[in-house]
Amino acid sequence: MINLISQGASGNITVMGTTAFDLKEDEKLSMTSSELVEKIMEPNGINIVF
């Protein structure tokens, strides 16, 4: 999954979404591809908004 997410990206990836303790959407959740994969795999780790 890390290889898929990191394609075409250098450095941090920015997504719009919420993490476990956020009360509203944050347009600038910025993290490395490894950190993003960890959040995706973790139950209730991240909610990505399209």
DSSP file (Angstrom, degrees, kcal/mol; ACC not computed):
  #  RESIDUE AA STRUCTURE BP1 BP2  ACC     N-H-->O    O-->H-N    N-H-->O    O-->H-N    TCO  KAPPA ALPHA  PHI   PSI    X-CA   Y-CA   Z-CA
    1    1 A M     >        0   0    0      0, 0.0     4,-2.5     0, 0.0     5,-0.2   0.000 360.0 360.0 360.0 -35.6    0.0    0.0    0.0
    2    2 A I  H  >  +     0   0    0      1,-0.2     4,-2.4     2,-0.2     5,-0.1   0.918 360.0  51.1 -60.9 -42.9    2.9    2.4    0.7
    3    3 A N  H  > S+     0   0    0      1,-0.2     4,-0.6     2,-0.2    -1,-0.2   0.900 111.2  48.4 -60.8 -41.0    4.2    1.9   -2.8
    4    4 A L  H >4 S+     0   0    0      1,-0.2     3,-0.8     2,-0.2    -2,-0.2   0.936 114.9  43.2 -65.1 -47.7    0.8    2.7   -4.3
    5    5 A I  H 3< S+     0   0    0     -4,-2.5    -2,-0.2     1,-0.2    -1,-0.2   0.838 112.1  53.4 -69.7 -33.4    0.2    5.9   -2.1
    6    6 A S  H >< S+     0   0    0     -4,-2.4     3,-1.9    -5,-0.2    -1,-0.2   0.533  77.6 119.9 -83.8  -4.4    3.8    7.2   -2.6
    7    7 A Q  T << S+     0   0    0     -3,-0.8     3,-0.1    -4,-0.6    -3,-0.0  -0.420  88.8   2.6 -61.9 127.1    3.7    7.0   -6.5
    8    8 A G  T 3  S+     0   0    0      1,-0.2     2,-0.4    -2,-0.2    -1,-0.3   0.507 110.6 109.7  76.4   4.5    4.2   10.5   -7.9
    9    9 A A    <   -     0   0    0     -3,-1.9     2,-0.4     2,-0.0    -1,-0.2  -0.909  45.0-171.2-115.7 140.0    4.7   12.1   -4.4
   10   10 A S        -     0   0    0     -2,-0.4     2,-0.3     2,-0.2    -3,-0.0  -0.994  64.4 -13.4-126.9 126.8    7.8   13.4   -2.9
   11   11 A G  S    S+     0   0    0     -2,-0.4    22,-0.4    -5,-0.0     2,-0.1  -0.635 115.9   4.0  85.9-145.2    7.8   14.4    0.8
   12   12 A N        -     0   0    0     -2,-0.3     2,-0.4    20,-0.1    20,-0.3  -0.378  62.2-137.6 -78.9 153.8    4.5   14.7    2.7
   13   13 A I  E     -A   31   0A   0     18,-3.6    18,-2.2    -2,-0.1     2,-0.5  -0.930  15.1-149.4-108.7 134.2    1.1   13.9    1.3
   14   14 A T  E     +A   30   0A   0     -2,-0.4     2,-0.3    16,-0.2    16,-0.2  -0.912  21.3 170.9-108.5 127.9   -1.7   16.3    2.2
   15   15 A V  E     -A   29   0A   0     14,-2.5    14,-2.3    -2,-0.5     2,-0.6  -0.904  32.5-122.2-129.6 159.3   -5.3   15.1    2.5
   16   16 A M  E     +     0   0A   0     33,-0.4    33,-3.1    -2,-0.3     2,-0.3  -0.909  65.0  85.4-101.7 125.2   -8.6   16.6    3.7
   17   17 A G  E     -AB  26  48A   0      9,-1.7     9,-2.2    -2,-0.6     2,-0.3  -0.978  65.7 -84.7 175.5-165.2  -10.1   14.6    6.5
   18   18 A T  E     - B   0  47A   0     29,-2.2    29,-2.9    -2,-0.3     2,-0.2  -0.946  22.4-150.1-132.0 152.4  -10.3   14.0   10.3
   19   19 A T  E >   - B   0  46A   0     -2,-0.3     3,-1.6    27,-0.2    27,-0.2  -0.563  48.7 -76.1-110.1-178.4   -8.4   11.9   12.7
   20   20 A A  T 3  S+     0   0    0     25,-0.6    26,-0.1     1,-0.3    25,-0.1   0.783 127.7  32.7 -52.5 -38.2   -9.7   10.2   15.9
   21   21 A F  T 3  S+     0   0    0      2,-0.0    -1,-0.3     0, 0.0     2,-0.2   0.311  89.0 115.5-108.8   9.5   -9.8   13.4   18.1
   22   22 A D    <   -     0   0    0     -3,-1.6     3,-0.1     1,-0.1    -4,-0.1  -0.557  47.2-161.4 -79.3 143.5  -10.7   16.1   15.5
   23   23 A L  S    S+     0   0    0     -2,-0.2     2,-0.3     1,-0.2    -1,-0.1   0.668  74.5  15.7 -96.2 -20.9  -14.0   17.9   15.9
   24   24 A K  S    S-     0   0    0     -7,-0.1    -1,-0.2     0, 0.0    -7,-0.1  -0.943  95.9 -73.7-145.8 168.0  -14.1   19.2   12.3
   25   25 A E        -     0   0    0     -2,-0.3     2,-0.5    -7,-0.1    -7,-0.2  -0.348  37.6-152.6 -64.3 139.2  -12.5   18.6    8.9
   26   26 A D  E >   -A   17   0A   0     -9,-2.2    -9,-1.7     1,-0.1     3,-0.5  -0.974   4.5-155.9-113.4 121.1   -8.9   19.8    8.5
   27   27 A E  E 3  S+     0   0A   0     -2,-0.5     2,-0.2     1,-0.2    -1,-0.1   0.643  86.3  53.7 -70.1 -13.3   -8.0   20.7    5.0
   28   28 A K  E 3   +     0   0A   0    -11,-0.1     2,-1.0   -14,-0.1    -1,-0.2  -0.438  55.7 153.6-128.5  61.1   -4.3   20.2    5.7
   29   29 A L  E <   -A   15   0A   0    -14,-2.3   -14,-2.5    -3,-0.5     2,-0.5  -0.799  27.3-175.1 -82.4 108.8   -3.6   16.8    7.2
   30   30 A S  E     +A   14   0A   0     -2,-1.0     2,-0.3   -16,-0.2   -16,-0.2  -0.929  15.9 137.5-115.6 126.9    0.0   16.4    6.1
   31   31 A M  E     -A   13   0A   0    -18,-2.2   -18,-3.6    -2,-0.5    -2,-0.0  -0.973  52.0 -86.5-157.2 166.0    2.0   13.2    6.7
   32   32 A T     >  -     0   0    0     -2,-0.3     4,-2.4   -20,-0.3     5,-0.2  -0.288  45.3-106.8 -71.6 164.7    4.4   10.9    5.0
   33   33 A S  H  > S+     0   0    0    -22,-0.4     4,-2.3     1,-0.2     5,-0.2   0.874 121.7  53.5 -61.9 -36.3    3.1    8.0    2.9
   34   34 A S  H  > S+     0   0    0      2,-0.2     4,-2.1     1,-0.2    -1,-0.2   0.920 109.6  47.0 -63.9 -44.0    4.1    5.6    5.7
   35   35 A E  H  > S+     0   0    0      2,-0.2     4,-2.2     1,-0.2    -2,-0.2   0.895 111.3  51.9 -65.2 -39.6    2.2    7.5    8.3
   36   36 A L  H  X S+     0   0    0     -4,-2.4     4,-2.5     1,-0.2    -2,-0.2   0.915 109.0  49.8 -63.5 -43.1   -0.9    7.8    6.0
   37   37 A V  H  X S+     0   0    0     -4,-2.3     4,-2.4     2,-0.2    -1,-0.2   0.901 109.3  52.2 -62.6 -40.7   -0.9    4.0    5.5
   38   38 A E  H  X S+     0   0    0     -4,-2.1     4,-1.5     1,-0.2    -1,-0.2   0.921 111.0  47.3 -60.3 -43.6   -0.7    3.5    9.3
   39   39 A K  H  < S+     0   0    0     -4,-2.2     6,-0.4     1,-0.2     7,-0.4   0.893 112.0  50.0 -65.4 -40.0   -3.7    5.8    9.8
   40   40 A I  H  < S+     0   0    0     -4,-2.5    -2,-0.2     1,-0.2    -1,-0.2   0.900 113.3  45.7 -65.1 -40.4   -5.7    4.0    7.1
   41   41 A M  H  < S+     0   0    0     -4,-2.4    -1,-0.2    -5,-0.2    -2,-0.2   0.743  96.1  88.7 -75.6 -23.9   -5.0    0.6    8.5
   42   42 A E  S >< S-     0   0    0     -4,-1.5     3,-2.3    -5,-0.2     4,-0.4  -0.603  92.4-107.5 -77.0 129.0   -5.8    1.6   12.1
   43   43 A P  T 3  S-     0   0    0      0, 0.0    -1,-0.1     0, 0.0    -2,-0.1  -0.377 104.0  -2.0 -57.2 128.6   -9.5    1.2   13.0
   44   44 A N  T 3  S+     0   0    0      2,-0.1     3,-0.1    -4,-0.1   -24,-0.1   0.750  97.4 132.1  58.8  27.2  -10.9    4.8   13.2
   45   45 A G  S <  S-     0   0    0     -3,-2.3   -25,-0.6    -6,-0.4     2,-0.3   0.877  71.6  -3.1 -76.1 -39.2   -7.5    6.2   12.4
   46   46 A I  E     -B   19   0A   0     -7,-0.4     2,-0.5    -4,-0.4    -1,-0.3  -0.987  50.3-153.7-156.0 143.3   -8.5    8.6    9.7
   47   47 A N  E     -B   18   0A   0    -29,-2.9   -29,-2.2    -2,-0.3     2,-0.4  -0.964  21.7-154.1-117.4 110.1  -11.6    9.7    7.7
   48   48 A I  E     -B   17   0A   0     -2,-0.5     2,-0.5   -31,-0.2   -31,-0.3  -0.733   4.6-151.3 -90.2 130.7  -10.6   11.0    4.3
   49   49 A V              0   0    0    -33,-3.1   -33,-0.4    -2,-0.4    -2,-0.0  -0.866 360.0 360.0-102.4 130.1  -13.1   13.5    2.8
   50   50 A F              0   0    0     -2,-0.5    -1,-0.1   -35,-0.1   -33,-0.1   0.440 360.0 360.0 -92.3 360.0  -13.3   13.7   -1.0
